[in-house]
Amino acid sequence: MSSSSPNSVSEVLSIIAQEAIMGIAAFGPDESCVYLNRLGGEVLEIGAFEGDIPLKLEELMGQADRPGFARGFARSLLDHEGLYQDILMQKKNGYAFVANVGVKHATMSNGQPVTILMFQDITIQKKLQRDIQAKQDEIQKAFAEVSEQNRQLLELDQAKDKFIALTSHELRTPLSAIVANADVLVEGLYESPEQKEEFIRTIHAQGLQLMELVNDILDFAKIRAGKMDFAVEQLDLRDVISSINANFDHMASHSKVEIDVAVGDEPVLAWYDSLRMKEVINNVVSNAIKYNREGGTVVLRIEQSPTGLARIRCTDTGLGIPADKISAVFNEFETVGNVSKHHKGTGLGMPISKKLCQSMGGDLTLESREGVGTTFYIDIPVEKVLDDSMYNSRQDVWGDLAA
């Protein structure tokens, strides 16, 4: 076994340092570069040099931290030996690159201290890592959205059977009453003209209830399919609520609720579909009466919203809605899933009304305090905010609401 001479060992070490797969630079006490291997020169783009190496330690610094990506190379890193990852170093030409940097302090044979930097350019790897992370984030977001959609579809599918069962029951009830009373009339089994009139009134009332149910179902289906037709025009809001007292007199009287309507003397012009707006107001006022208390009041006013839109405010003195249930009022998924808990009908009135308001460029919102009452706000644009195709006149505003 032969031994190597000191010169050959020195040559081997020199070759190892020069051909290392990472950049190596040594700096003296004055921070001038005293050694730079081949790869180090290439990474820092020093270029060809003879004699003194044209590089100062401070020239590797100057890049600011980029939170979440890399931190700038600073003097504080030189205080402790070790390996630092994702460091922004600066090339001789001022351009930056991302590196893993090793710091080592040593002393030469002549007693001169040196600071040795070992660095590896990982800019491409870092960029690929960031791109991969971005793609992973996109995939996770898409997966979360699909999972939520699947959850909603599953809930809707489960609610569908309940909805069909309840709707069938709700349709059968007025139909049965209509047929039964019509049979009495056909067979002439009534005992007096007064009794005949009572049967006729019952058929009329049940027919209206049946129509309301069918309208809700058809409107819900049309809105879901995006096929609801609109004829938005500039009209006076006072006109659309002027008939509220007459429309709900019987219902309010039966429930022992007073309706207080005041529209003012000045026109309030806004852009809306008169037929759809009547449907919204009817749903809101009907709910205000239905869920009010005996001797309660329903107040209807026209005012201006904080955002400058025209507003119809409907306030009742009913039982109010618990805070944790308010968000469910306009949620069609939750509405359909809990149809068996509704006071009467499909329970789709509020989700439908909100969709109608939004389709006309406005909105339907509410405030409620349990035990105090509820206020619904119907906001309507006073300027054109929709596509031009939405603006036209409706020929038959008294037609079937399901049209």
C-alpha positions as CSV (number, residue, x, y, z in Angstrom):
1,M,0.0,0.0,0.0
2,S,1.5,3.2,-1.1
3,S,1.2,6.6,0.6
4,S,0.3,9.8,-1.2
5,S,2.6,12.8,-1.1
6,P,1.3,16.1,0.4
7,N,1.4,17.6,-3.1
8,S,-0.9,14.9,-4.6
9,V,-3.3,15.2,-1.7
10,S,-3.4,19.0,-2.2
11,E,-4.1,18.4,-5.9
12,V,-6.9,16.0,-5.2
13,L,-8.5,18.4,-2.8
14,S,-8.2,21.2,-5.3
15,I,-9.8,19.1,-8.0
16,I,-12.7,18.2,-5.6
17,A,-13.3,21.8,-4.7
18,Q,-13.0,23.0,-8.3
19,E,-15.3,20.3,-9.7
20,A,-17.9,20.2,-6.9
21,I,-21.5,20.1,-7.9
22,M,-22.2,23.2,-5.8
23,G,-20.7,26.6,-5.8
24,I,-18.0,27.3,-3.3
25,A,-16.7,30.8,-2.3
26,A,-14.3,31.8,0.4
27,F,-14.1,35.4,1.7
28,G,-11.3,37.0,3.7
29,P,-11.5,39.4,6.7
30,D,-12.1,42.3,4.3
31,E,-14.9,40.4,2.7
32,S,-13.1,40.1,-0.6
33,C,-13.4,36.7,-2.4
34,V,-10.2,34.7,-2.1
35,Y,-11.5,31.6,-3.7
36,L,-14.3,30.8,-6.1
37,N,-14.8,27.4,-7.8
38,R,-15.9,26.8,-11.4
39,L,-19.6,26.2,-10.7
40,G,-19.7,29.2,-8.2
41,G,-18.4,31.5,-11.0
42,E,-21.0,30.1,-13.4
43,V,-23.9,30.5,-11.0
44,L,-22.9,34.1,-10.0
45,E,-22.0,34.9,-13.6
46,I,-18.7,36.4,-12.7
47,G,-17.1,35.7,-16.1
48,A,-13.5,35.1,-16.8
49,F,-11.0,36.5,-14.4
50,E,-7.2,36.4,-13.7
51,G,-5.6,37.1,-10.4
52,D,-8.0,38.9,-7.9
53,I,-11.6,37.6,-8.0
54,P,-13.9,40.6,-8.7
55,L,-16.5,39.8,-6.0
56,K,-17.3,41.2,-2.5
57,L,-19.5,39.4,0.0
58,E,-21.9,42.3,0.2
59,E,-22.6,41.8,-3.5
60,L,-24.4,38.6,-2.8
61,M,-26.8,40.4,-0.5
62,G,-29.4,43.1,-1.3
63,Q,-32.5,41.0,-2.0
64,A,-35.5,41.6,0.2
65,D,-37.5,38.8,1.8
66,R,-40.4,37.3,-0.2
67,P,-42.7,35.9,2.4
68,G,-43.9,32.4,1.6
69,F,-41.3,32.0,-1.1
70,A,-37.7,32.8,0.1
71,R,-35.8,35.1,2.4
72,G,-33.0,37.5,1.4
73,F,-29.4,36.6,2.1
74,A,-28.4,38.8,5.1
75,R,-25.4,39.2,7.4
76,S,-27.4,37.6,10.2
77,L,-27.0,34.2,8.4
78,L,-23.2,34.5,8.8
79,D,-23.4,34.6,12.6
80,H,-24.1,30.9,12.8
81,E,-22.7,28.0,10.8
82,G,-25.1,25.6,9.2
83,L,-27.3,25.0,6.2
84,Y,-30.0,27.5,5.2
85,Q,-32.7,26.7,2.6
86,D,-34.6,28.9,0.2
87,I,-32.3,31.9,0.4
88,L,-32.4,34.7,-2.2
89,M,-28.8,35.4,-3.3
90,Q,-27.7,38.1,-5.8
91,K,-25.6,37.5,-8.8
92,K,-22.8,39.9,-9.9
93,N,-25.2,41.4,-12.5
94,G,-27.9,42.1,-9.8
95,Y,-30.2,39.3,-10.7
96,A,-31.5,37.0,-8.0
97,F,-31.6,33.3,-7.6
98,V,-32.9,30.9,-5.0
99,A,-30.3,28.8,-3.2
100,N,-29.6,26.4,-0.4
101,V,-26.6,28.0,1.4
102,G,-24.1,26.4,3.8
103,V,-22.0,28.7,6.0
104,K,-18.7,27.6,7.5
105,H,-16.0,29.7,9.4
106,A,-12.4,28.5,9.2
107,T,-8.8,29.6,9.8
108,M,-6.0,29.3,7.3
109,S,-2.6,28.0,8.1
110,N,-1.3,31.6,8.3
111,G,-4.0,32.4,10.9
112,Q,-6.2,34.3,8.6
113,P,-10.0,33.7,9.2
114,V,-12.2,32.9,6.2
115,T,-15.9,32.6,5.7
116,I,-16.8,29.8,3.3
117,L,-20.1,29.7,1.5
118,M,-21.4,26.6,-0.3
119,F,-24.5,27.3,-2.4
120,Q,-26.7,25.4,-4.8
121,D,-29.0,27.1,-7.3
122,I,-32.5,25.7,-6.8
123,T,-34.5,28.3,-8.7
124,I,-36.0,25.9,-11.2
125,Q,-36.8,23.4,-8.5
126,K,-38.4,26.1,-6.4
127,K,-40.5,27.3,-9.3
128,L,-41.6,23.8,-10.1
129,Q,-42.4,23.2,-6.4
130,R,-44.5,26.4,-6.3
131,D,-46.3,25.5,-9.6
132,I,-47.1,22.0,-8.2
133,Q,-48.3,23.5,-4.9
134,A,-50.6,25.9,-6.9
135,K,-52.0,23.0,-8.9
136,Q,-52.5,21.0,-5.7
137,D,-54.4,24.0,-4.2
138,E,-56.5,24.2,-7.3
139,I,-57.3,20.5,-7.1
140,Q,-58.1,20.7,-3.4
141,K,-60.4,23.7,-4.1
142,A,-62.1,21.9,-7.0
143,F,-62.5,18.7,-4.9
144,A,-64.0,20.7,-2.0
145,E,-66.4,22.4,-4.5
146,V,-67.4,19.0,-6.0
147,S,-67.8,17.5,-2.6
148,E,-70.1,20.4,-1.5
149,Q,-72.1,20.0,-4.7
150,N,-72.4,16.3,-4.2
151,R,-73.6,16.9,-0.6
152,Q,-76.2,19.4,-1.8
153,L,-77.3,17.0,-4.6
154,L,-77.6,14.2,-2.1
155,E,-79.6,16.3,0.3
156,L,-81.8,17.5,-2.5
157,D,-82.3,14.0,-3.7
158,Q,-83.3,12.9,-0.2
159,A,-85.6,15.9,0.0
160,K,-87.2,15.2,-3.3
161,D,-89.2,12.2,-2.1
162,K,-90.4,14.2,0.9
163,F,-91.2,17.1,-1.3
164,I,-93.2,15.0,-3.8
165,A,-95.1,13.3,-1.0
166,L,-96.0,16.5,0.7
167,T,-96.9,18.3,-2.5
168,S,-99.1,15.4,-3.5
169,H,-100.8,15.6,-0.2
170,E,-101.2,19.4,-0.5
171,L,-102.6,19.1,-4.0
172,R,-105.0,16.3,-3.0
173,T,-106.5,18.3,-0.1
174,P,-107.9,21.2,-2.1
175,L,-108.8,18.9,-5.0
176,S,-110.7,16.6,-2.7
177,A,-112.6,19.6,-1.2
178,I,-113.4,21.0,-4.7
179,V,-114.7,17.6,-6.0
180,A,-116.7,16.9,-2.8
181,N,-118.4,20.3,-2.8
182,A,-118.9,20.2,-6.6
183,D,-120.6,16.8,-6.2
184,V,-123.1,18.3,-3.7
185,L,-123.9,21.0,-6.2
186,V,-124.2,18.6,-9.1
187,E,-126.5,16.3,-7.2
188,G,-128.5,19.2,-5.7
189,L,-128.0,18.0,-2.2
190,Y,-127.9,21.5,-0.6
191,E,-130.7,22.5,1.7
192,S,-130.9,26.2,1.0
193,P,-129.5,29.0,-1.3
194,E,-127.3,30.0,1.6
195,Q,-125.8,26.5,1.8
196,K,-125.3,26.5,-2.0
197,E,-123.4,29.8,-1.7
198,E,-121.2,28.3,1.1
199,F,-120.3,25.4,-1.2
200,I,-119.4,27.8,-4.0
201,R,-117.2,29.9,-1.7
202,T,-115.5,26.8,-0.5
203,I,-114.8,25.7,-4.1
204,H,-113.4,29.1,-4.9
205,A,-111.2,29.3,-1.8
206,Q,-109.8,25.8,-2.4
207,G,-109.3,26.6,-6.1
208,L,-107.2,29.6,-5.1
209,Q,-105.1,27.5,-2.7
210,L,-104.6,24.9,-5.4
211,M,-103.5,27.7,-7.8
212,E,-101.0,29.0,-5.3
213,L,-99.5,25.5,-4.9
214,V,-99.2,25.0,-8.6
215,N,-97.7,28.4,-9.1
216,D,-95.0,27.8,-6.5
217,I,-94.1,24.5,-8.0
218,L,-93.9,25.8,-11.6
219,D,-92.1,29.0,-10.5
220,F,-89.5,27.0,-8.6
221,A,-89.0,24.7,-11.6
222,K,-88.7,27.7,-14.0
223,I,-86.3,29.6,-11.8
224,R,-84.1,26.6,-11.3
225,A,-84.0,26.1,-15.1
226,G,-83.4,29.8,-15.8
227,K,-86.5,30.0,-17.9
228,M,-88.6,32.5,-15.9
229,D,-89.8,35.3,-18.2
230,F,-89.5,39.0,-17.1
231,A,-90.9,42.2,-18.5
232,V,-89.2,45.0,-16.6
233,E,-90.5,48.6,-17.0
234,Q,-90.4,51.9,-15.1
235,L,-93.5,52.0,-12.9
236,D,-94.8,53.8,-9.8
237,L,-94.2,51.5,-6.8
238,R,-97.4,52.9,-5.2
239,D,-99.5,51.2,-7.8
240,V,-98.2,47.7,-7.1
241,I,-99.0,47.9,-3.4
242,S,-102.2,50.0,-3.6
243,S,-104.4,46.8,-3.8
244,I,-102.7,45.1,-0.8
245,N,-105.5,46.0,1.7
246,A,-108.2,44.7,-0.7
247,N,-106.3,41.5,-1.5
248,F,-105.6,40.6,2.2
249,D,-108.6,42.1,3.9
250,H,-110.3,38.7,4.4
251,M,-107.1,36.9,5.5
252,A,-106.1,39.7,7.9
253,S,-109.6,39.9,9.3
254,H,-109.7,36.1,9.8
255,S,-106.3,36.2,11.6
256,K,-107.3,39.3,13.6
257,V,-104.4,41.2,12.2
258,E,-104.4,44.9,11.1
259,I,-102.7,46.0,7.9
260,D,-101.3,49.5,7.9
261,V,-100.3,50.7,4.3
262,A,-99.0,54.2,3.6
263,V,-97.5,55.0,0.2
264,G,-97.2,58.8,0.2
265,D,-98.3,61.4,-2.3
266,E,-95.3,61.6,-4.6
267,P,-94.6,59.0,-7.3
268,V,-91.8,56.5,-6.6
269,L,-90.5,55.3,-10.0
270,A,-88.5,52.1,-10.1
271,W,-87.7,49.4,-12.7
272,Y,-89.5,46.1,-12.1
273,D,-91.8,43.5,-13.5
274,S,-95.3,44.3,-12.1
275,L,-96.5,40.7,-12.2
276,R,-93.4,39.3,-10.5
277,M,-93.3,42.1,-8.0
278,K,-96.9,41.5,-7.0
279,E,-96.0,37.8,-6.4
280,V,-93.1,38.9,-4.2
281,I,-95.2,41.4,-2.2
282,N,-98.0,38.8,-1.9
283,N,-95.6,36.2,-0.5
284,V,-94.1,38.7,2.0
285,V,-97.4,40.1,3.2
286,S,-99.0,36.7,3.4
287,N,-96.2,35.4,5.6
288,A,-96.4,38.6,7.7
289,I,-100.1,37.8,8.4
290,K,-99.8,34.0,8.6
291,Y,-97.0,34.1,11.3
292,N,-98.3,37.2,13.2
293,R,-100.1,37.1,16.5
294,E,-103.7,37.8,17.2
295,G,-104.2,41.5,17.5
296,G,-100.9,42.1,15.6
297,T,-100.0,44.6,12.9
298,V,-98.5,44.4,9.5
299,V,-96.9,47.8,8.4
300,L,-96.1,48.4,4.7
301,R,-94.1,51.4,3.7
302,I,-92.1,52.8,0.7
303,E,-88.7,54.3,1.5
304,Q,-85.2,54.5,0.2
305,S,-82.6,51.8,1.0
306,P,-79.1,52.7,2.3
307,T,-77.7,51.8,-1.1
308,G,-80.0,54.3,-2.9
309,L,-82.5,51.7,-4.2
310,A,-86.2,52.1,-3.8
311,R,-87.4,49.9,-0.9
312,I,-90.7,48.4,0.2
313,R,-90.5,47.6,3.9
314,C,-92.9,45.1,5.5
315,T,-92.8,44.8,9.3
316,D,-94.9,42.5,11.4
317,T,-95.4,42.0,15.1
318,G,-95.2,38.2,15.0
319,L,-93.1,35.6,16.8
320,G,-89.9,36.5,14.9
321,I,-87.3,34.0,13.7
322,P,-84.5,32.5,15.8
323,A,-81.1,33.9,14.9
324,D,-79.8,30.5,13.9
325,K,-82.7,30.0,11.5
326,I,-82.7,33.3,9.6
327,S,-80.2,32.1,7.0
328,A,-82.5,29.1,6.2
329,V,-85.4,31.3,5.2
330,F,-84.1,31.9,1.6
331,N,-82.2,28.6,1.4
332,E,-84.1,26.4,-1.1
333,F,-82.2,23.3,-0.2
334,E,-83.1,23.6,3.5
335,T,-86.6,24.7,2.6
336,V,-87.2,21.7,0.4
337,G,-85.6,19.4,3.0
338,N,-87.9,20.6,5.7
339,V,-91.2,21.0,3.8
340,S,-93.1,18.9,6.5
341,K,-92.5,21.7,9.0
342,H,-94.1,24.5,7.0
343,H,-97.2,26.2,8.1
344,K,-99.0,25.5,4.8
345,G,-98.1,24.8,1.2
346,T,-94.7,24.1,-0.4
347,G,-92.8,26.6,1.7
348,L,-91.0,27.8,-1.4
349,G,-92.4,31.3,-1.3
350,M,-89.4,33.1,0.2
351,P,-86.7,31.3,-1.9
352,I,-88.7,32.1,-5.0
353,S,-89.3,35.7,-4.0
354,K,-85.6,36.3,-3.4
355,K,-84.7,34.8,-6.8
356,L,-87.3,37.0,-8.5
357,C,-86.0,40.2,-6.8
358,Q,-82.4,39.4,-7.7
359,S,-83.4,38.6,-11.3
360,M,-84.9,42.1,-11.5
361,G,-81.7,43.7,-10.2
362,G,-82.8,44.1,-6.6
363,D,-82.8,41.9,-3.5
364,L,-85.0,40.6,-0.7
365,T,-83.5,40.6,2.8
366,L,-84.8,40.4,6.3
367,E,-84.2,41.3,10.0
368,S,-85.9,39.5,12.8
369,R,-85.9,39.4,16.6
370,E,-87.4,36.4,18.2
371,G,-90.5,37.4,20.2
372,V,-90.6,40.9,18.6
373,G,-91.3,40.5,14.9
374,T,-89.8,40.4,11.5
375,T,-89.0,43.0,8.8
376,F,-88.6,42.1,5.1
377,Y,-86.9,44.6,2.8
378,I,-87.8,44.5,-0.9
379,D,-85.1,46.6,-2.8
380,I,-85.8,47.7,-6.4
381,P,-83.5,49.5,-8.8
382,V,-84.3,53.1,-9.7
383,E,-82.0,52.9,-12.7
384,K,-81.5,50.4,-15.5
385,V,-79.1,47.7,-14.3
386,L,-80.1,44.7,-16.4
387,D,-79.5,43.5,-20.0
388,D,-81.6,45.5,-22.5
389,S,-83.6,42.3,-23.4
390,M,-85.2,42.4,-19.9
391,Y,-86.8,45.8,-20.5
392,N,-90.2,45.6,-22.1
393,S,-93.9,45.9,-21.3
394,R,-96.0,43.0,-20.0
395,Q,-99.3,42.8,-21.9
396,D,-101.3,40.8,-19.4
397,V,-100.4,41.7,-15.8
398,W,-103.5,39.9,-14.4
399,G,-102.7,36.5,-16.0
400,D,-101.7,33.3,-14.4
401,L,-98.7,33.8,-12.1
402,A,-97.2,30.6,-13.4
403,A,-97.1,32.1,-17.0
